[in-house]
């Protein structure tokens, strides 16, 4: 709680300096709007529900694409860690595609699926899938070999060793990979919503894009702040508690 108070105080001071620089015309309000203008835009967009609707549409796309990325990425990462042939083929492809910027998938998605929701989902899945595969593979390989050897001395074999020993022991690293995949999914979706315009729903990326087109910098800064807040809440509510619990459970937590 104390950390949040200090963080809030820091941002209040930062906003005050920002407001002073704009009012003294040291910074142009056209390029860097006043914090009061940003706050006014947030209040008005919440009041007319445009921001809430855009946030709902974006989160729906993000969650669906991310879940599909998890469903595909976790088993594929486990198989990569288990079989040498997949490591030398799929693993290398995953490593190469993970370095590919998410925006690079947008032209391909438009050519294959057109201006549709499917194009959005494809970009999100491609943006998160490969990082999840690599994180899962790395997590399994970081499990101390003595765990598997101890399980075999007690009669564990084959699939039982993987499901009851190796997979649970690798969960702290897999959750870290899931968090990384969430971040990549966010970036992918913002790229998709900025470059793919569809009529089935306007998300936060679309509001960001139209704010840039209309030179409404208060809208641009406000949407960026909303994206940051959602990302922080997802980390603090979804991933950090689970990650800390698993590290404590397996004795890998930092003292």
C-alpha positions in Angstrom: 0.0 0.0 0.0 2.9 2.3 0.8 4.4 1.8 -2.6 1.1 2.8 -4.3 0.9 6.0 -2.1 4.4 6.9 -3.2 3.6 6.1 -6.8 0.5 8.3 -6.7 2.3 11.2 -5.1 5.0 10.9 -7.8 2.5 11.1 -10.6 0.6 14.0 -9.0 3.9 16.0 -8.9 4.7 15.0 -12.4 1.2 16.1 -13.6 1.7 19.4 -11.8 5.0 20.1 -13.5 3.4 19.0 -16.8 0.5 21.4 -16.3 2.9 24.3 -15.4 5.0 23.7 -18.5 1.9 23.8 -20.7 0.4 26.9 -19.1 3.7 28.7 -19.4 3.8 27.7 -23.1 7.1 26.0 -22.7 5.4 23.0 -24.2 2.9 23.5 -27.0 -0.6 22.3 -25.9 -1.1 21.2 -29.5 1.6 18.6 -29.2 1.5 17.9 -25.5 -1.9 18.7 -24.0 -2.6 19.8 -20.5 -3.3 17.1 -17.9 -6.6 18.9 -17.2 -7.6 18.5 -20.9 -6.7 14.8 -20.7 -8.8 14.4 -17.6 -11.6 16.2 -19.2 -11.6 13.9 -22.2 -11.5 10.8 -19.9 -14.5 12.1 -17.9 -16.5 13.0 -21.1 -15.7 9.7 -22.8 -16.7 7.7 -19.8 -19.9 9.8 -19.5 -21.0 9.1 -23.1 -19.8 5.4 -22.7 -17.5 5.6 -25.8 -14.4 4.7 -23.8 -16.2 1.9 -21.9 -17.5 0.4 -25.1 -14.1 0.6 -26.8 -12.4 -0.9 -23.7 -15.0 -3.8 -23.7 -14.4 -4.6 -27.4 -10.6 -4.5 -27.0 -10.6 -6.7 -23.9 -12.9 -9.2 -25.6 -10.6 -9.5 -28.6 -7.5 -9.6 -26.4 -8.9 -12.4 -24.1 -10.1 -14.6 -26.9 -6.9 -14.3 -28.9 -4.7 -14.8 -25.8 -6.7 -17.9 -24.7 -6.2 -19.4 -28.2 -2.5 -18.6 -28.0 -2.3 -20.3 -24.6 -4.2 -23.4 -25.8 -1.8 -23.7 -28.8 1.4 -22.5 -27.2 1.5 -24.5 -23.9 1.2 -28.0 -25.5 3.6 -27.0 -28.3 6.2 -25.8 -25.8 5.9 -29.0 -23.8 6.4 -31.1 -27.0 9.4 -29.0 -28.0 11.0 -29.7 -24.6 10.2 -33.4 -24.9 11.3 -34.2 -28.5 14.6 -33.3 -30.0 13.2 -33.2 -33.6 10.6 -30.6 -32.7 13.2 -28.5 -30.8 15.4 -28.4 -34.0 12.4 -27.5 -36.2 9.5 -25.9 -34.6 11.7 -24.4 -31.8 13.9 -22.6 -34.3 10.8 -21.3 -36.2 9.2 -20.1 -32.9 12.4 -18.3 -32.0 12.6 -16.5 -35.3 8.9 -15.6 -35.4 9.0 -14.3 -31.8 11.5 -11.6 -32.9 9.1 -10.5 -35.7 7.3 -7.3 -34.8 3.6 -7.7 -34.4 2.7 -5.1 -36.9 4.3 -7.2 -39.6 1.4 -9.7 -39.4 -1.1 -7.0 -40.3 -0.6 -6.9 -44.1 -0.7 -10.7 -44.2 -3.9 -10.8 -42.1 -5.5 -8.3 -44.4 -4.7 -10.3 -47.5 -5.9 -13.5 -46.0 -9.0 -12.5 -44.0 -9.7 -8.9 -45.2 -11.2 -6.2 -42.8 -12.7 -8.7 -40.4 -12.5 -9.8 -36.8 -10.7 -12.9 -37.9 -7.8 -10.7 -39.0 -7.7 -9.1 -35.5 -7.6 -12.5 -33.8 -4.9 -13.8 -36.2 -2.6 -10.9 -35.3 -3.2 -11.3 -31.6 -2.6 -15.1 -31.7 0.6 -14.7 -33.8 1.8 -12.0 -31.5 1.5 -14.1 -28.3 1.8 -17.7 -29.5 5.5 -17.9 -30.1 6.6 -16.2 -26.8 4.4 -18.7 -24.9 6.0 -21.6 -26.8 9.5 -20.4 -26.0 8.7 -19.6 -22.3 7.1 -23.1 -21.8 10.0 -24.8 -23.5 12.5 -22.8 -21.4 10.6 -23.4 -18.2 10.6 -27.2 -18.6 14.3 -27.2 -19.3 15.0 -25.2 -16.2 13.5 -27.9 -14.0 16.4 -29.5 -12.0 17.1 -33.0 -13.4 17.2 -34.4 -9.9 13.4 -34.0 -9.6 12.8 -36.5 -12.5 15.5 -38.9 -11.2 13.9 -38.8 -7.7 10.5 -39.5 -9.2 11.8 -42.5 -11.2 13.4 -44.0 -8.1 9.9 -44.0 -6.6 8.3 -45.7 -9.6 7.2 -42.8 -11.7 7.6 -43.3 -15.5 6.8 -41.6 -18.8 3.7 -39.5 -18.9 3.2 -39.7 -15.1 6.6 -38.0 -14.5 5.8 -35.3 -17.0 2.3 -34.5 -15.6 3.1 -34.9 -11.9 6.7 -33.7 -11.6 8.1 -31.8 -14.5 5.0 -29.8 -15.4 4.2 -28.6 -11.9 7.9 -27.7 -11.2 8.0 -25.7 -14.4 4.8 -23.7 -13.7 6.6 -20.6 -12.1 8.5 -20.2 -15.4 5.5 -20.9 -17.5 3.5 -18.3 -15.7 6.3 -15.8 -16.4 6.0 -16.8 -20.0 2.2 -16.3 -19.9 2.7 -12.8 -18.6 5.2 -12.1 -21.4 2.7 -13.5 -23.9 0.0 -11.2 -22.5 2.2 -8.2 -23.1 2.9 -9.3 -26.6 -0.8 -9.9 -27.2 -1.5 -6.3 -26.1 1.0 -4.9 -28.5 -0.3 -7.1 -31.3 -3.9 -6.0 -30.7 -3.0 -2.3 -30.7 -1.2 -2.8 -34.0 -4.2 -4.6 -35.4 -6.7 -2.0 -34.3 -4.6 0.8 -35.6 -4.0 -0.7 -39.0 -7.2 -2.8 -39.5 -10.4 -0.8 -39.6 -13.6 -2.9 -39.2 -17.2 -1.9 -38.7 -18.0 -4.6 -36.1 -16.6 -2.5 -33.3 -14.1 0.2 -32.5 -11.6 -0.6 -29.8 -9.0 1.5 -27.9 -6.6 1.2 -30.8 -9.1 2.7 -33.1 -9.7 5.6 -30.7 -6.0 6.1 -30.6 -5.8 6.1 -34.4 -8.6 8.6 -34.9 -7.2 10.9 -32.2 -4.0 11.0 -34.2 -5.9 11.7 -37.5 -7.9 14.5 -35.9 -4.8 15.9 -34.0 -6.7 15.4 -30.7 -3.6 14.9 -28.5 -5.7 14.9 -25.4 -7.5 11.8 -26.7 -4.2 10.1 -27.7 -2.6 10.7 -24.3 -5.8 9.6 -22.5 -6.0 6.3 -24.4 -2.3 5.6 -23.8 -2.9 6.1 -20.1 -5.9 3.8 -20.1 -3.8 1.1 -21.9 -1.1 1.5 -19.3 -3.5 1.2 -16.4 -5.2 -1.9 -17.8 -1.8 -3.5 -18.3 -0.8 -2.7 -14.7 -4.0 -4.1 -13.3 -3.7 -7.3 -15.3 -0.2 -7.8 -13.9 -1.1 -7.0 -10.3 -4.4 -8.9 -10.3 -3.9 -11.9 -12.6 -0.2 -12.7 -12.9 1.8 -11.4 -9.9 -0.2 -13.3 -7.1 -0.1 -16.6 -9.1 3.6 -16.1 -9.9 4.5 -15.4 -6.3 2.5 -18.3 -5.0 4.2 -20.8 -7.3 7.6 -19.5 -6.6 7.0 -19.9 -2.8 5.5 -23.3 -3.4 8.5 -24.6 -5.2 11.1 -22.7 -3.2 12.4 -20.5 -5.9 11.2 -17.2 -4.4 13.8 -14.5 -3.7 14.3 -13.8 0.0 
